[in-house]
Amino acid sequence: MAGSKSVVIAALIANGAIAILKFFGFLLTGSAAMLSETYHSISDTGNQVFLLIGIRFSERERDRRHPFGYGKAQFFYSFLVSVFLFGIAGWESAKHGWNELTAGGHGGGGHAGEAVEFLFFSFQPPAWLDPLWVNYTVLIGAFVFETYALVKARAEMKKQIDRNDWSGYREAFRKTSDVTTLTALTEDTIALTGIVIALTGLVLEQMTGNPFFDRISALLIGIMLMGFALALAWENKRLLLGESLPADEEQRLRDVIMQNEHVTDIIGFRTVYFGPNEVIVFADLQFDPALDTEAMDDEITTLESAMQDTNGDIRKVYIEPEL
């Protein structure tokens, strides 16, 4: 939890500053790609706020209304991040890029040195300032900050990969329950990709004098954001609905149970995530009829410890003896 929180706080500070810088870059150039990148960074900043709220709620102690705790709060707020923030920012970015393409640049943008209109305001950049180089400076600076945030997020995810013996990031994306780190990692990855797209559009526009490249960059950034919004929403949905451990992890736990010489059969076996890295196991087991009550209690305690040693995410095990 502490690792995820530090990743989120670092990204919050960086993305807030980057959003302000990108917006001034847009005001100086009227670049559609820069406005899309501004929406993107505002989205990222809002993401961190929602993720911190989720972490705060998930740390609350369990009570009568929530006997298994508030761990799923992180799933819920991460879902809001993917749908409302990534989705809305992606839509606004794509719409702005499309309007610029279809309206021939009369949708509020402009070129270097021209007055820029945004909402109800008009801004005239000073004549002595080269706006395009301001944009390059802002984007390169943003690239450095985002790279730092990505390194931290990747390091946190790498710990989980090593701990769970996953094959790589692709398997981690499908199996991890730490949606906070997953969202931060995804966010930083697409942030870097968006910066590269925006830089490419600006460079091509400057080389050719054709604003098409800048406007298509804005559209591509928006489509990319919406695509990742859908992917993240899908990953959060599986956990919100109460997903079980992966089949191979469940099989490992079943093997641990059947290795106990006093267990004759597994009648029922269920696992469910109740928070990031928090799993509850329910097992209906058939024991050797020769066991008395005290011996059966000892075997149940042994099984609980063995399963928790096998998977460190297991917080509670409920074993019900069956006739």
C-alpha positions as CSV (number, residue, x, y, z in Angstrom):
1,M,0.0,0.0,0.0
2,A,2.8,2.4,0.9
3,G,4.5,1.8,-2.4
4,S,1.3,2.5,-4.4
5,K,0.7,5.7,-2.4
6,S,4.2,7.1,-3.0
7,V,3.8,6.4,-6.8
8,V,0.5,8.3,-6.8
9,I,1.7,11.3,-4.8
10,A,4.8,11.7,-7.1
11,A,2.6,11.5,-10.2
12,L,0.1,14.0,-8.7
13,I,2.7,16.7,-8.2
14,A,4.3,16.1,-11.6
15,N,1.1,16.0,-13.6
16,G,-0.3,19.1,-12.0
17,A,2.8,21.2,-13.0
18,I,2.9,19.6,-16.4
19,A,-0.8,20.5,-17.1
20,I,-0.2,24.1,-16.4
21,L,2.9,24.2,-18.6
22,K,1.1,22.5,-21.5
23,F,-1.8,25.0,-21.3
24,F,0.6,27.9,-21.5
25,G,2.2,26.2,-24.5
26,F,-1.2,26.0,-26.1
27,L,-1.9,29.7,-25.5
28,L,1.4,30.6,-27.1
29,T,0.8,28.5,-30.3
30,G,-2.9,27.5,-30.6
31,S,-1.6,24.0,-31.2
32,A,-4.5,21.4,-31.2
33,A,-2.0,18.7,-30.1
34,M,-0.9,20.9,-27.1
35,L,-4.5,21.4,-26.1
36,S,-5.1,17.7,-26.3
37,E,-2.0,17.1,-24.1
38,T,-3.4,19.7,-21.7
39,Y,-6.6,17.7,-21.4
40,H,-4.5,14.6,-21.0
41,S,-2.4,16.0,-18.1
42,I,-5.5,17.5,-16.4
43,S,-7.0,14.0,-16.6
44,D,-3.8,12.5,-15.1
45,T,-3.9,15.0,-12.3
46,G,-7.5,14.1,-11.5
47,N,-6.6,10.5,-11.7
48,Q,-4.2,10.8,-8.8
49,V,-6.8,12.6,-6.7
50,F,-9.3,9.8,-7.2
51,L,-6.7,7.1,-6.6
52,L,-5.6,8.8,-3.3
53,I,-9.3,9.0,-2.2
54,G,-9.6,5.3,-3.0
55,I,-6.4,4.5,-1.0
56,R,-7.7,6.6,2.0
57,F,-11.1,4.8,2.0
58,S,-9.5,1.4,1.6
59,E,-7.5,1.9,4.8
60,R,-10.6,2.3,7.0
61,E,-11.1,-0.5,9.6
62,R,-13.8,-3.1,8.9
63,D,-17.1,-2.5,10.7
64,R,-20.6,-4.0,10.9
65,R,-21.7,-2.7,7.5
66,H,-18.4,-3.7,5.8
67,P,-17.3,-6.8,7.7
68,F,-14.5,-7.5,5.2
69,G,-13.2,-4.0,5.2
70,Y,-13.2,-1.2,2.5
71,G,-10.5,-2.6,0.2
72,K,-12.8,-2.5,-2.8
73,A,-12.9,1.3,-2.6
74,Q,-9.7,1.2,-4.7
75,F,-11.5,-0.8,-7.4
76,F,-14.4,1.7,-7.4
77,Y,-12.3,4.9,-7.6
78,S,-10.0,3.3,-10.2
79,F,-13.1,2.5,-12.3
80,L,-14.2,6.2,-12.0
81,V,-10.7,7.2,-13.2
82,S,-11.0,5.0,-16.3
83,V,-14.5,6.0,-17.2
84,F,-14.9,9.7,-16.3
85,L,-11.4,11.0,-16.5
86,F,-9.7,9.0,-19.2
87,G,-12.9,8.8,-21.2
88,I,-13.9,12.4,-20.9
89,A,-10.4,13.7,-21.6
90,G,-10.1,11.3,-24.5
91,W,-13.4,12.4,-26.0
92,E,-12.5,16.1,-25.6
93,S,-9.1,15.6,-27.2
94,A,-10.5,13.6,-30.1
95,K,-13.4,16.1,-30.6
96,H,-11.0,19.1,-30.6
97,G,-8.7,17.4,-33.1
98,W,-11.6,16.4,-35.4
99,N,-13.1,19.9,-35.3
100,E,-9.7,21.4,-36.2
101,L,-9.4,19.0,-39.1
102,T,-12.9,19.5,-40.5
103,A,-13.2,23.2,-39.8
104,G,-9.9,24.0,-41.4
105,G,-8.5,25.4,-38.2
106,H,-11.4,27.7,-37.3
107,G,-12.2,25.8,-34.1
108,G,-10.3,28.0,-31.7
109,G,-6.7,27.1,-32.7
110,G,-4.2,29.1,-34.6
111,H,-0.6,29.3,-35.7
112,A,2.5,30.5,-34.0
113,G,2.3,34.2,-33.4
114,E,-1.5,34.5,-34.0
115,A,-4.1,35.3,-31.3
116,V,-5.4,32.2,-29.6
117,E,-9.0,31.9,-28.6
118,F,-10.0,29.5,-25.8
119,L,-13.6,29.5,-24.3
120,F,-14.3,33.2,-23.8
121,F,-10.7,34.4,-23.8
122,S,-8.3,35.6,-26.5
123,F,-4.5,35.6,-25.9
124,Q,-1.9,37.3,-28.1
125,P,1.6,35.9,-27.6
126,P,4.4,38.4,-27.5
127,A,6.1,39.0,-30.9
128,W,9.7,38.3,-29.5
129,L,8.8,34.8,-28.3
130,D,9.1,31.8,-30.5
131,P,6.0,29.8,-29.4
132,L,7.0,26.5,-31.1
133,W,10.2,26.3,-29.2
134,V,8.2,26.9,-26.0
135,N,6.1,23.9,-26.9
136,Y,9.1,21.8,-27.5
137,T,10.6,22.8,-24.2
138,V,7.4,22.0,-22.3
139,L,6.9,18.6,-24.0
140,I,10.5,17.6,-23.5
141,G,10.3,18.6,-19.8
142,A,7.1,16.7,-19.5
143,F,8.7,13.7,-21.0
144,V,11.5,13.8,-18.4
145,F,8.9,14.0,-15.5
146,E,6.7,11.3,-17.0
147,T,9.7,9.0,-17.4
148,Y,10.6,9.4,-13.8
149,A,7.0,8.6,-12.8
150,L,6.9,5.6,-15.1
151,V,10.2,4.2,-13.6
152,K,8.6,4.4,-10.1
153,A,5.4,2.7,-11.3
154,R,7.3,0.0,-13.2
155,A,9.5,-0.7,-10.1
156,E,6.4,-1.2,-8.0
157,M,4.8,-3.5,-10.5
158,K,8.0,-5.4,-10.9
159,K,7.9,-6.2,-7.2
160,Q,4.5,-7.8,-7.7
161,I,5.7,-9.7,-10.8
162,D,8.6,-11.2,-8.9
163,R,6.5,-12.0,-5.8
164,N,3.8,-13.8,-7.8
165,D,6.2,-15.4,-10.3
166,W,4.3,-13.9,-13.3
167,S,5.9,-14.1,-16.7
168,G,5.8,-10.3,-17.3
169,Y,3.7,-7.1,-17.5
170,R,1.1,-8.6,-19.8
171,E,0.3,-11.4,-17.3
172,A,0.4,-8.8,-14.5
173,F,-2.1,-6.6,-16.3
174,R,-4.6,-9.5,-16.4
175,K,-4.0,-10.8,-12.9
176,T,-3.0,-8.0,-10.5
177,S,-5.5,-6.8,-8.0
178,D,-3.4,-3.7,-7.2
179,V,-5.5,-1.4,-9.6
180,T,-3.8,1.7,-8.2
181,T,-0.4,0.7,-9.4
182,L,-1.9,-0.7,-12.6
183,T,-3.7,2.6,-13.3
184,A,-0.6,4.6,-12.6
185,L,1.6,2.4,-14.8
186,T,-0.9,2.6,-17.7
187,E,-1.3,6.3,-17.3
188,D,2.4,7.0,-17.4
189,T,2.8,4.8,-20.4
190,I,0.2,6.5,-22.5
191,A,1.4,9.9,-21.2
192,L,4.8,9.3,-22.7
193,T,3.2,8.0,-25.9
194,G,1.0,11.1,-26.1
195,I,4.0,13.4,-25.7
196,V,5.8,11.6,-28.6
197,I,2.7,11.9,-30.8
198,A,2.4,15.6,-30.0
199,L,6.1,16.3,-30.6
200,T,5.9,14.5,-33.9
201,G,2.9,16.5,-35.0
202,L,4.6,19.8,-34.1
203,V,7.9,18.9,-35.8
204,L,6.1,17.8,-39.0
205,E,4.0,20.9,-39.1
206,Q,7.1,23.1,-38.7
207,M,8.9,21.2,-41.4
208,T,6.0,21.2,-43.9
209,G,4.0,24.2,-42.9
210,N,0.9,22.0,-43.0
211,P,-1.2,22.2,-39.8
212,F,-2.8,18.8,-40.7
213,F,-0.1,17.0,-38.8
214,D,-0.7,18.9,-35.5
215,R,-4.5,18.3,-35.8
216,I,-4.2,14.6,-36.6
217,S,-1.9,14.3,-33.5
218,A,-4.7,15.7,-31.3
219,L,-7.2,13.2,-32.8
220,L,-4.8,10.3,-32.3
221,I,-4.1,11.3,-28.7
222,G,-7.9,11.3,-28.0
223,I,-8.5,7.9,-29.6
224,M,-5.6,6.5,-27.6
225,L,-7.0,7.8,-24.3
226,M,-10.4,6.4,-25.0
227,G,-9.0,3.1,-25.9
228,F,-7.1,2.8,-22.7
229,A,-10.1,4.0,-20.7
230,L,-12.0,1.0,-22.0
231,A,-9.2,-1.4,-21.2
232,L,-8.8,-0.1,-17.6
233,A,-12.6,-0.1,-17.1
234,W,-12.7,-3.7,-18.1
235,E,-9.9,-4.7,-15.7
236,N,-11.6,-2.9,-12.8
237,K,-15.0,-4.5,-13.7
238,R,-13.7,-8.0,-13.0
239,L,-12.6,-7.0,-9.5
240,L,-15.7,-5.0,-8.7
241,L,-17.8,-8.0,-9.5
242,G,-15.8,-10.2,-7.1
243,E,-13.3,-12.0,-9.2
244,S,-11.6,-15.2,-7.9
245,L,-7.9,-16.0,-7.9
246,P,-6.6,-17.1,-11.3
247,A,-7.2,-20.8,-12.0
248,D,-3.5,-21.8,-11.6
249,E,-3.4,-20.0,-8.2
250,E,-6.5,-21.8,-7.1
251,Q,-5.1,-25.1,-8.2
252,R,-2.0,-24.5,-6.1
253,L,-4.2,-24.1,-3.1
254,R,-6.2,-27.2,-3.9
255,D,-2.9,-29.1,-4.1
256,V,-1.9,-27.9,-0.7
257,I,-5.2,-29.1,0.8
258,M,-5.1,-32.5,-0.9
259,Q,-1.5,-33.0,0.4
260,N,-3.0,-33.2,3.9
261,E,-3.5,-36.9,4.6
262,H,-6.6,-36.3,6.7
263,V,-8.5,-34.6,3.9
264,T,-10.4,-37.1,1.7
265,D,-12.1,-34.7,-0.8
266,I,-12.8,-31.1,-1.6
267,I,-16.6,-30.6,-1.8
268,G,-16.5,-26.8,-2.5
269,F,-13.8,-24.3,-3.1
270,R,-14.1,-20.5,-3.7
271,T,-11.8,-17.5,-3.6
272,V,-12.6,-13.8,-4.0
273,Y,-10.7,-10.5,-3.9
274,F,-12.0,-8.1,-1.3
275,G,-9.3,-5.5,-1.9
276,P,-5.9,-5.1,-3.6
277,N,-3.8,-8.1,-2.6
278,E,-6.5,-9.2,-0.2
279,V,-8.1,-12.6,-0.8
280,I,-10.6,-14.6,1.2
281,V,-10.8,-18.4,0.8
282,F,-13.9,-20.5,1.4
283,A,-13.4,-24.3,1.4
284,D,-15.9,-27.1,2.1
285,L,-13.7,-30.2,2.9
286,Q,-14.4,-33.8,3.7
287,F,-12.1,-35.1,6.5
288,D,-11.2,-38.6,7.6
289,P,-14.2,-39.8,9.7
290,A,-11.8,-41.2,12.3
291,L,-10.7,-37.7,13.3
292,D,-12.3,-36.4,16.5
293,T,-13.3,-32.7,16.9
294,E,-10.1,-31.5,18.5
295,A,-7.9,-33.2,15.9
296,M,-10.0,-31.8,13.1
297,D,-9.6,-28.3,14.5
298,D,-5.9,-28.7,14.5
299,E,-5.9,-29.9,10.9
300,I,-8.0,-26.9,9.9
301,T,-5.5,-24.5,11.6
302,T,-2.7,-26.3,9.8
303,L,-4.4,-26.0,6.4
304,E,-5.1,-22.3,6.9
305,S,-1.5,-21.6,7.7
306,A,-0.3,-23.7,4.7
307,M,-2.6,-21.8,2.3
308,Q,-1.5,-18.4,3.6
309,D,2.2,-19.5,3.2
310,T,1.5,-20.5,-0.4
311,N,-0.2,-17.2,-1.4
312,G,0.7,-14.1,0.6
313,D,-2.5,-12.3,-0.5
314,I,-4.7,-14.5,1.5
315,R,-6.1,-12.7,4.5
316,K,-8.7,-15.1,5.8
317,V,-9.5,-18.8,5.3
318,Y,-12.9,-20.2,6.1
319,I,-13.0,-24.0,6.2
320,E,-16.2,-25.9,6.7
321,P,-16.1,-29.7,7.4
322,E,-18.5,-31.7,5.4
323,L,-19.9,-35.2,6.1
